[in-house]
Amino acid sequence: MKFNFKLKISLIPIVAAIPLYLFCKKRWKILKGVDYETLAFFVGMFIVTDALTKDPLFANITKGGGLNPVSDLAVIINSLF
């Protein structure tokens, strides 16, 4: 039997947290204990890193070095800037 079910990677944490928030009696304590500042930092970091991989200046620098602009090494080099 083959399932043709696709789940976006961004929805995986939400799906994993749904039972916790639905059935746990300490759901409000859990929500208050989330480190929202760190979550916001990582969201911002991923947005900036994605923008750098699409920026022509940084793409040309990494391409000039023979790298794919979205390769791991190119992202690390762009992040250093």
PDB file of N, CA, C and O in Angstrom:
ATOM      1  N   MET A   1       0.846  -1.170   0.000  1.00  0.00           N
ATOM      2  CA  MET A   1       0.000   0.000   0.000  1.00  0.00           C
ATOM      3  C   MET A   1       0.894   1.236   0.000  1.00  0.00           C
ATOM      4  O   MET A   1       1.817   1.342   0.808  1.00  0.00           O
ATOM      5  N   LYS A   2       0.623   2.147  -0.886  1.00  0.00           N
ATOM      6  CA  LYS A   2       1.422   3.355  -1.014  1.00  0.00           C
ATOM      7  C   LYS A   2       0.584   4.556  -0.605  1.00  0.00           C
ATOM      8  O   LYS A   2      -0.528   4.763  -1.093  1.00  0.00           O
ATOM      9  N   PHE A   3       1.156   5.348   0.314  1.00  0.00           N
ATOM     10  CA  PHE A   3       0.484   6.569   0.737  1.00  0.00           C
ATOM     11  C   PHE A   3       1.063   7.740  -0.025  1.00  0.00           C
ATOM     12  O   PHE A   3       2.280   7.840  -0.181  1.00  0.00           O
ATOM     13  N   ASN A   4       0.232   8.601  -0.487  1.00  0.00           N
ATOM     14  CA  ASN A   4       0.665   9.780  -1.220  1.00  0.00           C
ATOM     15  C   ASN A   4       0.391  11.010  -0.363  1.00  0.00           C
ATOM     16  O   ASN A   4      -0.309  11.931  -0.784  1.00  0.00           O
ATOM     17  N   PHE A   5       0.946  11.012   0.836  1.00  0.00           N
ATOM     18  CA  PHE A   5       0.709  12.067   1.806  1.00  0.00           C
ATOM     19  C   PHE A   5       1.973  12.895   1.953  1.00  0.00           C
ATOM     20  O   PHE A   5       3.038  12.363   2.268  1.00  0.00           O
ATOM     21  N   LYS A   6       1.857  14.195   1.724  1.00  0.00           N
ATOM     22  CA  LYS A   6       3.000  15.090   1.856  1.00  0.00           C
ATOM     23  C   LYS A   6       2.734  16.076   2.981  1.00  0.00           C
ATOM     24  O   LYS A   6       1.653  16.655   3.086  1.00  0.00           O
ATOM     25  N   LEU A   7       3.749  16.251   3.821  1.00  0.00           N
ATOM     26  CA  LEU A   7       3.663  17.183   4.935  1.00  0.00           C
ATOM     27  C   LEU A   7       4.830  18.156   4.819  1.00  0.00           C
ATOM     28  O   LEU A   7       5.988  17.741   4.763  1.00  0.00           O
ATOM     29  N   LYS A   8       4.526  19.439   4.783  1.00  0.00           N
ATOM     30  CA  LYS A   8       5.593  20.432   4.694  1.00  0.00           C
ATOM     31  C   LYS A   8       6.438  20.368   5.957  1.00  0.00           C
ATOM     32  O   LYS A   8       5.929  20.134   7.054  1.00  0.00           O
ATOM     33  N   ILE A   9       7.733  20.581   5.783  1.00  0.00           N
ATOM     34  CA  ILE A   9       8.648  20.482   6.915  1.00  0.00           C
ATOM     35  C   ILE A   9       8.318  21.518   7.994  1.00  0.00           C
ATOM     36  O   ILE A   9       8.568  21.278   9.175  1.00  0.00           O
ATOM     37  N   SER A  10       7.765  22.651   7.603  1.00  0.00           N
ATOM     38  CA  SER A  10       7.421  23.686   8.580  1.00  0.00           C
ATOM     39  C   SER A  10       6.229  23.288   9.449  1.00  0.00           C
ATOM     40  O   SER A  10       6.026  23.869  10.515  1.00  0.00           O
ATOM     41  N   LEU A  11       5.446  22.316   9.013  1.00  0.00           N
ATOM     42  CA  LEU A  11       4.281  21.892   9.795  1.00  0.00           C
ATOM     43  C   LEU A  11       4.597  20.773  10.786  1.00  0.00           C
ATOM     44  O   LEU A  11       3.784  20.484  11.664  1.00  0.00           O
ATOM     45  N   ILE A  12       5.751  20.147  10.659  1.00  0.00           N
ATOM     46  CA  ILE A  12       6.087  19.012  11.522  1.00  0.00           C
ATOM     47  C   ILE A  12       6.081  19.400  13.003  1.00  0.00           C
ATOM     48  O   ILE A  12       5.481  18.674  13.796  1.00  0.00           O
ATOM     49  N   PRO A  13       6.715  20.502  13.424  1.00  0.00           N
ATOM     50  CA  PRO A  13       6.660  20.853  14.848  1.00  0.00           C
ATOM     51  C   PRO A  13       5.251  21.170  15.332  1.00  0.00           C
ATOM     52  O   PRO A  13       4.899  20.880  16.476  1.00  0.00           O
ATOM     53  N   ILE A  14       4.454  21.762  14.461  1.00  0.00           N
ATOM     54  CA  ILE A  14       3.077  22.087  14.852  1.00  0.00           C
ATOM     55  C   ILE A  14       2.275  20.810  15.066  1.00  0.00           C
ATOM     56  O   ILE A  14       1.548  20.685  16.051  1.00  0.00           O
ATOM     57  N   VAL A  15       2.409  19.871  14.147  1.00  0.00           N
ATOM     58  CA  VAL A  15       1.705  18.585  14.274  1.00  0.00           C
ATOM     59  C   VAL A  15       2.170  17.852  15.521  1.00  0.00           C
ATOM     60  O   VAL A  15       1.367  17.225  16.212  1.00  0.00           O
ATOM     61  N   ALA A  16       3.472  17.927  15.815  1.00  0.00           N
ATOM     62  CA  ALA A  16       4.001  17.249  17.002  1.00  0.00           C
ATOM     63  C   ALA A  16       3.508  17.894  18.291  1.00  0.00           C
ATOM     64  O   ALA A  16       3.348  17.206  19.298  1.00  0.00           O
ATOM     65  N   ALA A  17       3.263  19.205  18.278  1.00  0.00           N
ATOM     66  CA  ALA A  17       2.854  19.911  19.487  1.00  0.00           C
ATOM     67  C   ALA A  17       1.352  19.866  19.743  1.00  0.00           C
ATOM     68  O   ALA A  17       0.921  20.100  20.872  1.00  0.00           O
ATOM     69  N   ILE A  18       0.558  19.576  18.743  1.00  0.00           N
ATOM     70  CA  ILE A  18      -0.904  19.583  18.894  1.00  0.00           C
ATOM     71  C   ILE A  18      -1.382  18.665  20.025  1.00  0.00           C
ATOM     72  O   ILE A  18      -2.174  19.108  20.857  1.00  0.00           O
ATOM     73  N   PRO A  19      -0.933  17.402  20.090  1.00  0.00           N
ATOM     74  CA  PRO A  19      -1.413  16.564  21.196  1.00  0.00           C
ATOM     75  C   PRO A  19      -1.012  17.102  22.569  1.00  0.00           C
ATOM     76  O   PRO A  19      -1.768  16.990  23.534  1.00  0.00           O
ATOM     77  N   LEU A  20       0.176  17.684  22.646  1.00  0.00           N
ATOM     78  CA  LEU A  20       0.638  18.239  23.916  1.00  0.00           C
ATOM     79  C   LEU A  20      -0.283  19.364  24.376  1.00  0.00           C
ATOM     80  O   LEU A  20      -0.681  19.406  25.540  1.00  0.00           O
ATOM     81  N   TYR A  21      -0.619  20.271  23.469  1.00  0.00           N
ATOM     82  CA  TYR A  21      -1.461  21.402  23.842  1.00  0.00           C
ATOM     83  C   TYR A  21      -2.933  21.021  23.998  1.00  0.00           C
ATOM     84  O   TYR A  21      -3.669  21.696  24.718  1.00  0.00           O
ATOM     85  N   LEU A  22      -3.364  19.963  23.343  1.00  0.00           N
ATOM     86  CA  LEU A  22      -4.757  19.545  23.479  1.00  0.00           C
ATOM     87  C   LEU A  22      -5.011  18.747  24.756  1.00  0.00           C
ATOM     88  O   LEU A  22      -6.048  18.916  25.398  1.00  0.00           O
ATOM     89  N   PHE A  23      -4.072  17.882  25.124  1.00  0.00           N
ATOM     90  CA  PHE A  23      -4.335  16.932  26.191  1.00  0.00           C
ATOM     91  C   PHE A  23      -3.575  17.182  27.482  1.00  0.00           C
ATOM     92  O   PHE A  23      -3.872  16.544  28.492  1.00  0.00           O
ATOM     93  N   CYS A  24      -2.620  18.074  27.486  1.00  0.00           N
ATOM     94  CA  CYS A  24      -1.837  18.335  28.696  1.00  0.00           C
ATOM     95  C   CYS A  24      -2.550  19.382  29.549  1.00  0.00           C
ATOM     96  O   CYS A  24      -3.059  20.377  29.032  1.00  0.00           O
ATOM     97  N   LYS A  25      -2.580  19.148  30.851  1.00  0.00           N
ATOM     98  CA  LYS A  25      -3.250  20.087  31.749  1.00  0.00           C
ATOM     99  C   LYS A  25      -2.397  21.329  32.025  1.00  0.00           C
ATOM    100  O   LYS A  25      -2.913  22.346  32.489  1.00  0.00           O
ATOM    101  N   LYS A  26      -1.097  21.248  31.741  1.00  0.00           N
ATOM    102  CA  LYS A  26      -0.200  22.376  31.998  1.00  0.00           C
ATOM    103  C   LYS A  26       0.120  23.143  30.713  1.00  0.00           C
ATOM    104  O   LYS A  26       1.209  23.701  30.576  1.00  0.00           O
ATOM    105  N   ARG A  27      -0.821  23.170  29.780  1.00  0.00           N
ATOM    106  CA  ARG A  27      -0.544  23.784  28.471  1.00  0.00           C
ATOM    107  C   ARG A  27      -0.198  25.255  28.572  1.00  0.00           C
ATOM    108  O   ARG A  27       0.658  25.732  27.827  1.00  0.00           O
ATOM    109  N   TRP A  28      -0.839  25.991  29.473  1.00  0.00           N
ATOM    110  CA  TRP A  28      -0.546  27.426  29.590  1.00  0.00           C
ATOM    111  C   TRP A  28       0.829  27.656  30.185  1.00  0.00           C
ATOM    112  O   TRP A  28       1.524  28.601  29.812  1.00  0.00           O
ATOM    113  N   LYS A  29       1.222  26.790  31.113  1.00  0.00           N
ATOM    114  CA  LYS A  29       2.562  26.890  31.695  1.00  0.00           C
ATOM    115  C   LYS A  29       3.619  26.589  30.627  1.00  0.00           C
ATOM    116  O   LYS A  29       4.672  27.224  30.592  1.00  0.00           O
ATOM    117  N   ILE A  30       3.332  25.632  29.773  1.00  0.00           N
ATOM    118  CA  ILE A  30       4.258  25.292  28.685  1.00  0.00           C
ATOM    119  C   ILE A  30       4.373  26.462  27.715  1.00  0.00           C
ATOM    120  O   ILE A  30       5.480  26.828  27.319  1.00  0.00           O
ATOM    121  N   LEU A  31       3.244  27.054  27.328  1.00  0.00           N
ATOM    122  CA  LEU A  31       3.264  28.192  26.406  1.00  0.00           C
ATOM    123  C   LEU A  31       4.011  29.391  26.985  1.00  0.00           C
ATOM    124  O   LEU A  31       4.716  30.100  26.267  1.00  0.00           O
ATOM    125  N   LYS A  32       3.849  29.611  28.291  1.00  0.00           N
ATOM    126  CA  LYS A  32       4.545  30.727  28.930  1.00  0.00           C
ATOM    127  C   LYS A  32       6.039  30.452  29.065  1.00  0.00           C
ATOM    128  O   LYS A  32       6.831  31.391  29.138  1.00  0.00           O
ATOM    129  N   GLY A  33       6.437  29.187  29.098  1.00  0.00           N
ATOM    130  CA  GLY A  33       7.840  28.826  29.275  1.00  0.00           C
ATOM    131  C   GLY A  33       8.648  28.765  27.993  1.00  0.00           C
ATOM    132  O   GLY A  33       9.857  28.537  28.032  1.00  0.00           O
ATOM    133  N   VAL A  34       7.995  28.965  26.856  1.00  0.00           N
ATOM    134  CA  VAL A  34       8.710  28.918  25.579  1.00  0.00           C
ATOM    135  C   VAL A  34       9.623  30.136  25.469  1.00  0.00           C
ATOM    136  O   VAL A  34       9.222  31.253  25.797  1.00  0.00           O
ATOM    137  N   ASP A  35      10.835  29.916  25.012  1.00  0.00           N
ATOM    138  CA  ASP A  35      11.789  31.010  24.839  1.00  0.00           C
ATOM    139  C   ASP A  35      11.544  31.663  23.473  1.00  0.00           C
ATOM    140  O   ASP A  35      12.176  31.306  22.479  1.00  0.00           O
ATOM    141  N   TYR A  36      10.627  32.616  23.446  1.00  0.00           N
ATOM    142  CA  TYR A  36      10.222  33.244  22.192  1.00  0.00           C
ATOM    143  C   TYR A  36      11.325  34.100  21.592  1.00  0.00           C
ATOM    144  O   TYR A  36      11.388  34.261  20.373  1.00  0.00           O
ATOM    145  N   GLU A  37      12.200  34.654  22.432  1.00  0.00           N
ATOM    146  CA  GLU A  37      13.295  35.470  21.906  1.00  0.00           C
ATOM    147  C   GLU A  37      14.234  34.625  21.056  1.00  0.00           C
ATOM    148  O   GLU A  37      14.672  35.065  19.993  1.00  0.00           O
ATOM    149  N   THR A  38      14.548  33.415  21.516  1.00  0.00           N
ATOM    150  CA  THR A  38      15.424  32.537  20.750  1.00  0.00           C
ATOM    151  C   THR A  38      14.742  32.086  19.466  1.00  0.00           C
ATOM    152  O   THR A  38      15.389  32.007  18.423  1.00  0.00           O
ATOM    153  N   LEU A  39      13.454  31.792  19.523  1.00  0.00           N
ATOM    154  CA  LEU A  39      12.720  31.424  18.313  1.00  0.00           C
ATOM    155  C   LEU A  39      12.738  32.564  17.297  1.00  0.00           C
ATOM    156  O   LEU A  39      12.942  32.335  16.105  1.00  0.00           O
ATOM    157  N   ALA A  40      12.526  33.781  17.767  1.00  0.00           N
ATOM    158  CA  ALA A  40      12.547  34.938  16.871  1.00  0.00           C
ATOM    159  C   ALA A  40      13.936  35.136  16.272  1.00  0.00           C
ATOM    160  O   ALA A  40      14.062  35.486  15.098  1.00  0.00           O
ATOM    161  N   PHE A  41      14.985  34.914  17.078  1.00  0.00           N
ATOM    162  CA  PHE A  41      16.352  35.029  16.578  1.00  0.00           C
ATOM    163  C   PHE A  41      16.594  34.055  15.433  1.00  0.00           C
ATOM    164  O   PHE A  41      17.128  34.441  14.394  1.00  0.00           O
ATOM    165  N   PHE A  42      16.206  32.791  15.614  1.00  0.00           N
ATOM    166  CA  PHE A  42      16.445  31.799  14.580  1.00  0.00           C
ATOM    167  C   PHE A  42      15.606  32.067  13.328  1.00  0.00           C
ATOM    168  O   PHE A  42      16.086  31.864  12.213  1.00  0.00           O
ATOM    169  N   VAL A  43      14.380  32.514  13.495  1.00  0.00           N
ATOM    170  CA  VAL A  43      13.562  32.870  12.334  1.00  0.00           C
ATOM    171  C   VAL A  43      14.253  33.984  11.550  1.00  0.00           C
ATOM    172  O   VAL A  43      14.359  33.914  10.326  1.00  0.00           O
ATOM    173  N   GLY A  44      14.719  35.004  12.254  1.00  0.00           N
ATOM    174  CA  GLY A  44      15.425  36.097  11.591  1.00  0.00           C
ATOM    175  C   GLY A  44      16.711  35.637  10.930  1.00  0.00           C
ATOM    176  O   GLY A  44      17.042  36.081   9.830  1.00  0.00           O
ATOM    177  N   MET A  45      17.438  34.750  11.596  1.00  0.00           N
ATOM    178  CA  MET A  45      18.694  34.242  11.031  1.00  0.00           C
ATOM    179  C   MET A  45      18.439  33.477   9.737  1.00  0.00           C
ATOM    180  O   MET A  45      19.176  33.639   8.765  1.00  0.00           O
ATOM    181  N   PHE A  46      17.396  32.641   9.719  1.00  0.00           N
ATOM    182  CA  PHE A  46      17.087  31.883   8.511  1.00  0.00           C
ATOM    183  C   PHE A  46      16.628  32.795   7.383  1.00  0.00           C
ATOM    184  O   PHE A  46      16.943  32.541   6.220  1.00  0.00           O
ATOM    185  N   ILE A  47      15.899  33.840   7.702  1.00  0.00           N
ATOM    186  CA  ILE A  47      15.456  34.795   6.681  1.00  0.00           C
ATOM    187  C   ILE A  47      16.654  35.521   6.082  1.00  0.00           C
ATOM    188  O   ILE A  47      16.749  35.664   4.863  1.00  0.00           O
ATOM    189  N   VAL A  48      17.568  35.979   6.933  1.00  0.00           N
ATOM    190  CA  VAL A  48      18.762  36.687   6.446  1.00  0.00           C
ATOM    191  C   VAL A  48      19.642  35.752   5.624  1.00  0.00           C
ATOM    192  O   VAL A  48      20.140  36.145   4.569  1.00  0.00           O
ATOM    193  N   THR A  49      19.839  34.531   6.089  1.00  0.00           N
ATOM    194  CA  THR A  49      20.665  33.572   5.358  1.00  0.00           C
ATOM    195  C   THR A  49      20.052  33.268   3.995  1.00  0.00           C
ATOM    196  O   THR A  49      20.774  33.180   3.002  1.00  0.00           O
ATOM    197  N   ASP A  50      18.745  33.108   3.936  1.00  0.00           N
ATOM    198  CA  ASP A  50      18.076  32.870   2.652  1.00  0.00           C
ATOM    199  C   ASP A  50      18.236  34.074   1.731  1.00  0.00           C
ATOM    200  O   ASP A  50      18.463  33.915   0.532  1.00  0.00           O
ATOM    201  N   ALA A  51      18.120  35.271   2.286  1.00  0.00           N
ATOM    202  CA  ALA A  51      18.291  36.476   1.473  1.00  0.00           C
ATOM    203  C   ALA A  51      19.717  36.564   0.935  1.00  0.00           C
ATOM    204  O   ALA A  51      19.926  36.969  -0.208  1.00  0.00           O
ATOM    205  N   LEU A  52      20.694  36.187   1.752  1.00  0.00           N
ATOM    206  CA  LEU A  52      22.085  36.229   1.288  1.00  0.00           C
ATOM    207  C   LEU A  52      22.342  35.238   0.161  1.00  0.00           C
ATOM    208  O   LEU A  52      23.110  35.527  -0.757  1.00  0.00           O
ATOM    209  N   THR A  53      21.714  34.082   0.223  1.00  0.00           N
ATOM    210  CA  THR A  53      21.932  33.103  -0.850  1.00  0.00           C
ATOM    211  C   THR A  53      21.299  33.564  -2.156  1.00  0.00           C
ATOM    212  O   THR A  53      21.702  33.115  -3.229  1.00  0.00           O
ATOM    213  N   LYS A  54      20.318  34.449  -2.080  1.00  0.00           N
ATOM    214  CA  LYS A  54      19.655  34.951  -3.288  1.00  0.00           C
ATOM    215  C   LYS A  54      20.206  36.300  -3.751  1.00  0.00           C
ATOM    216  O   LYS A  54      19.891  36.756  -4.851  1.00  0.00           O
ATOM    217  N   ASP A  55      21.030  36.940  -2.912  1.00  0.00           N
ATOM    218  CA  ASP A  55      21.597  38.241  -3.257  1.00  0.00           C
ATOM    219  C   ASP A  55      22.629  38.084  -4.364  1.00  0.00           C
ATOM    220  O   ASP A  55      23.510  37.231  -4.257  1.00  0.00           O
ATOM    221  N   PRO A  56      22.546  38.889  -5.433  1.00  0.00           N
ATOM    222  CA  PRO A  56      23.485  38.731  -6.553  1.00  0.00           C
ATOM    223  C   PRO A  56      24.945  38.933  -6.156  1.00  0.00           C
ATOM    224  O   PRO A  56      25.823  38.246  -6.678  1.00  0.00           O
ATOM    225  N   LEU A  57      25.223  39.866  -5.239  1.00  0.00           N
ATOM    226  CA  LEU A  57      26.604  40.117  -4.840  1.00  0.00           C
ATOM    227  C   LEU A  57      27.230  38.866  -4.230  1.00  0.00           C
ATOM    228  O   LEU A  57      28.302  38.437  -4.656  1.00  0.00           O
ATOM    229  N   PHE A  58      26.580  38.292  -3.256  1.00  0.00           N
ATOM    230  CA  PHE A  58      27.122  37.110  -2.598  1.00  0.00           C
ATOM    231  C   PHE A  58      27.074  35.883  -3.506  1.00  0.00           C
ATOM    232  O   PHE A  58      27.945  35.016  -3.432  1.00  0.00           O
ATOM    233  N   ALA A  59      26.054  35.813  -4.360  1.00  0.00           N
ATOM    234  CA  ALA A  59      25.982  34.697  -5.306  1.00  0.00           C
ATOM    235  C   ALA A  59      27.164  34.749  -6.274  1.00  0.00           C
ATOM    236  O   ALA A  59      27.743  33.712  -6.599  1.00  0.00           O
ATOM    237  N   ASN A  60      27.526  35.950  -6.735  1.00  0.00           N
ATOM    238  CA  ASN A  60      28.664  36.089  -7.635  1.00  0.00           C
ATOM    239  C   ASN A  60      29.981  35.751  -6.946  1.00  0.00           C
ATOM    240  O   ASN A  60      30.874  35.166  -7.559  1.00  0.00           O
ATOM    241  N   ILE A  61      30.100  36.118  -5.674  1.00  0.00           N
ATOM    242  CA  ILE A  61      31.320  35.799  -4.935  1.00  0.00           C
ATOM    243  C   ILE A  61      31.475  34.286  -4.810  1.00  0.00           C
ATOM    244  O   ILE A  61      32.557  33.752  -5.053  1.00  0.00           O
ATOM    245  N   THR A  62      30.411  33.602  -4.435  1.00  0.00           N
ATOM    246  CA  THR A  62      30.504  32.153  -4.263  1.00  0.00           C
ATOM    247  C   THR A  62      30.627  31.443  -5.597  1.00  0.00           C
ATOM    248  O   THR A  62      31.331  30.438  -5.701  1.00  0.00           O
ATOM    249  N   LYS A  63      29.945  31.955  -6.629  1.00  0.00           N
ATOM    250  CA  LYS A  63      30.083  31.354  -7.960  1.00  0.00           C
ATOM    251  C   LYS A  63      31.494  31.559  -8.496  1.00  0.00           C
ATOM    252  O   LYS A  63      32.052  30.684  -9.159  1.00  0.00           O
ATOM    253  N   GLY A  64      32.067  32.732  -8.198  1.00  0.00           N
ATOM    254  CA  GLY A  64      33.435  33.007  -8.629  1.00  0.00           C
ATOM    255  C   GLY A  64      34.433  32.049  -7.998  1.00  0.00           C
ATOM    256  O   GLY A  64      35.481  31.753  -8.571  1.00  0.00           O
ATOM    257  N   GLY A  65      34.093  31.575  -6.817  1.00  0.00           N
ATOM    258  CA  GLY A  65      34.941  30.592  -6.142  1.00  0.00           C
ATOM    259  C   GLY A  65      34.609  29.172  -6.552  1.00  0.00           C
ATOM    260  O   GLY A  65      35.172  28.219  -6.013  1.00  0.00           O
ATOM    261  N   GLY A  66      33.695  29.023  -7.507  1.00  0.00           N
ATOM    262  CA  GLY A  66      33.327  27.695  -7.994  1.00  0.00           C
ATOM    263  C   GLY A  66      32.342  26.966  -7.105  1.00  0.00           C
ATOM    264  O   GLY A  66      32.249  25.739  -7.160  1.00  0.00           O
ATOM    265  N   LEU A  67      31.599  27.704  -6.280  1.00  0.00           N
ATOM    266  CA  LEU A  67      30.636  27.083  -5.367  1.00  0.00           C
ATOM    267  C   LEU A  67      29.211  27.313  -5.842  1.00  0.00           C
ATOM    268  O   LEU A  67      28.906  28.325  -6.472  1.00  0.00           O
ATOM    269  N   ASN A  68      28.359  26.373  -5.534  1.00  0.00           N
ATOM    270  CA  ASN A  68      26.923  26.544  -5.737  1.00  0.00           C
ATOM    271  C   ASN A  68      26.435  27.507  -4.652  1.00  0.00           C
ATOM    272  O   ASN A  68      26.711  27.264  -3.477  1.00  0.00           O
ATOM    273  N   PRO A  69      25.718  28.595  -4.989  1.00  0.00           N
ATOM    274  CA  PRO A  69      25.306  29.584  -3.985  1.00  0.00           C
ATOM    275  C   PRO A  69      24.463  29.028  -2.841  1.00  0.00           C
ATOM    276  O   PRO A  69      24.389  29.647  -1.780  1.00  0.00           O
ATOM    277  N   VAL A  70      23.831  27.879  -3.035  1.00  0.00           N
ATOM    278  CA  VAL A  70      23.019  27.313  -1.953  1.00  0.00           C
ATOM    279  C   VAL A  70      23.683  26.095  -1.311  1.00  0.00           C
ATOM    280  O   VAL A  70      23.039  25.366  -0.556  1.00  0.00           O
ATOM    281  N   SER A  71      24.967  25.870  -1.603  1.00  0.00           N
ATOM    282  CA  SER A  71      25.669  24.760  -0.964  1.00  0.00           C
ATOM    283  C   SER A  71      25.968  25.122   0.488  1.00  0.00           C
ATOM    284  O   SER A  71      25.929  26.294   0.864  1.00  0.00           O
ATOM    285  N   ASP A  72      26.262  24.127   1.285  1.00  0.00           N
ATOM    286  CA  ASP A  72      26.535  24.348   2.705  1.00  0.00           C
ATOM    287  C   ASP A  72      27.708  25.309   2.903  1.00  0.00           C
ATOM    288  O   ASP A  72      27.629  26.237   3.707  1.00  0.00           O
ATOM    289  N   LEU A  73      28.787  25.081   2.168  1.00  0.00           N
ATOM    290  CA  LEU A  73      29.975  25.925   2.316  1.00  0.00           C
ATOM    291  C   LEU A  73      29.687  27.365   1.905  1.00  0.00           C
ATOM    292  O   LEU A  73      30.154  28.296   2.561  1.00  0.00           O
ATOM    293  N   ALA A  74      28.929  27.563   0.836  1.00  0.00           N
ATOM    294  CA  ALA A  74      28.590  28.914   0.400  1.00  0.00           C
ATOM    295  C   ALA A  74      27.721  29.623   1.429  1.00  0.00           C
ATOM    296  O   ALA A  74      27.901  30.817   1.665  1.00  0.00           O
ATOM    297  N   VAL A  75      26.795  28.919   2.038  1.00  0.00           N
ATOM    298  CA  VAL A  75      25.944  29.523   3.074  1.00  0.00           C
ATOM    299  C   VAL A  75      26.795  29.920   4.280  1.00  0.00           C
ATOM    300  O   VAL A  75      26.587  30.981   4.868  1.00  0.00           O
ATOM    301  N   ILE A  76      27.753  29.068   4.646  1.00  0.00           N
ATOM    302  CA  ILE A  76      28.637  29.399   5.781  1.00  0.00           C
ATOM    303  C   ILE A  76      29.467  30.634   5.458  1.00  0.00           C
ATOM    304  O   ILE A  76      29.600  31.535   6.286  1.00  0.00           O
ATOM    305  N   ILE A  77      30.025  30.672   4.249  1.00  0.00           N
ATOM    306  CA  ILE A  77      30.836  31.831   3.858  1.00  0.00           C
ATOM    307  C   ILE A  77      29.979  33.100   3.836  1.00  0.00           C
ATOM    308  O   ILE A  77      30.408  34.142   4.331  1.00  0.00           O
ATOM    309  N   ASN A  78      28.790  33.023   3.275  1.00  0.00           N
ATOM    310  CA  ASN A  78      27.893  34.181   3.254  1.00  0.00           C
ATOM    311  C   ASN A  78      27.490  34.597   4.660  1.00  0.00           C
ATOM    312  O   ASN A  78      27.334  35.790   4.923  1.00  0.00           O
ATOM    313  N   SER A  79      27.318  33.652   5.561  1.00  0.00           N
ATOM    314  CA  SER A  79      26.921  33.970   6.931  1.00  0.00           C
ATOM    315  C   SER A  79      28.027  34.704   7.663  1.00  0.00           C
ATOM    316  O   SER A  79      27.756  35.515   8.548  1.00  0.00           O
ATOM    317  N   LEU A  80      29.267  34.427   7.304  1.00  0.00           N
ATOM    318  CA  LEU A  80      30.373  35.124   7.940  1.00  0.00           C
ATOM    319  C   LEU A  80      30.358  36.619   7.620  1.00  0.00           C
ATOM    320  O   LEU A  80      30.759  37.438   8.448  1.00  0.00           O
ATOM    321  N   PHE A  81      29.897  36.972   6.421  1.00  0.00           N
ATOM    322  CA  PHE A  81      29.786  38.374   6.044  1.00  0.00           C
ATOM    323  C   PHE A  81      28.635  39.029   6.776  1.00  0.00           C
ATOM    324  O   PHE A  81      28.381  40.219   6.588  1.00  0.00           O
TER     325      PHE A  81
END
